[in-house]
Amino acid sequence: MAFEVNMLPQNIAIVHGVTDGSTDTALATLPPNPFGHTEVLAVALGEGVYVEDTDADDPHQTGVVAATIDIRSTVASANFVCVCIQLTSGEGDVRDHSAVTT
């Protein structure tokens, strides 16, 4: 299975392909994670398409690992587009509110 990765601005990428021939099944070769780390929000689009996420206690999607993204579908062989957004810490945007009183 070949996947195409399109890099847009430095923090957005699109990966597209076709899900497994069986429903709710991981592909034998998972699509690549274009950013190489888990600080990525993956939004999968397509009929019944979703990013695997099994751990409700973790804010990260469990199907997103540094190397790959586990994209599945509730229908067999669904075309998908996965928009990947690289998240940043926002550390430079943190404001000091310690002097604020009410």
N, C-alpha and C positions, 0 to 999 in steps of 0.2 A: 504494500500500500504506500503510495507516495502522497506526501502532504506538501502543500505550498504555504510558505510563511511570507507575509507581506508586512514589512516594517513601515509604519506611518511616522508620526513624530517620535521622538526618542523614547516615549513611555507608552506607546500604543502599537500593538501588532495584531494581525489577523491571520489565523490558521484555518484552513478549510480542507475538507475531505469527505469520506463516507464512513458511517459507523459500521459495526460488525453485522454480519448476516443473520445473527441471532439477537433477539431483543434483550435489553439490559445486560449486555455482555461487553467486557473490555476488548478492545482490538488486540490482536497478537503483537502488533507494533504500534505503540501509543504515539499520538502526535507530539512533536517537540514543544517544549516550553521555550519560547523565543528569548526569555530573559535570564534563564539559568539560575533562578532562585525562587523561593516560595512566596515572596512578597508580591504576588500577582493575583488580580481579580480576573477570573475567566468567566465570560458570559457566552454560553453556547446557544446558537440559534439554529432552528430547523425543526422538522416535525418530530415531536417527542424527544428532542435532544436535550441532554443535561450533562453537567460536569459531576462526576461521582463525588459525593460528600457524605461520609458515614459518621463523623464525629461531631455531634451537636455541641459539645463543650469547647471546641476549638474554633476560634473565629476564622481560621484559614480553611480553605476548601481542601479536604483530604485527597482529592483527586489531582491536586496540583502539587507536583514535586519539582525539584530543581531541573530535572532533565525532561520531564514529560507532563502531559495533561491527559487524564483519563476521561474521555468523552464517550458517552453511551447514548442509546435511544430506546424508547419504548416500542418503536417499530423497527423492523429489520432493514438494514442497508439504507439509512437515511442520510441525505446530504446534510452537511453541517458547516456553519461558519462560526468560529470561536473568536470573539474579540477579547484580547488579552491586554489588561491595563496594569502596567507596573506601578505598584504603590510605593510611595516614599514616606519617610518618617515624619515629615512635616516639622522636624525639630527646629528649623529656622523660623517657622511661623508661630511658635509657642509664645504666648504673651504672659507677662508677669502681672497677675491680678492681686498680688499680696497687699497692695496699697489701697485697693478698692474697699470702701465701707458702705454699709447700707443703713 
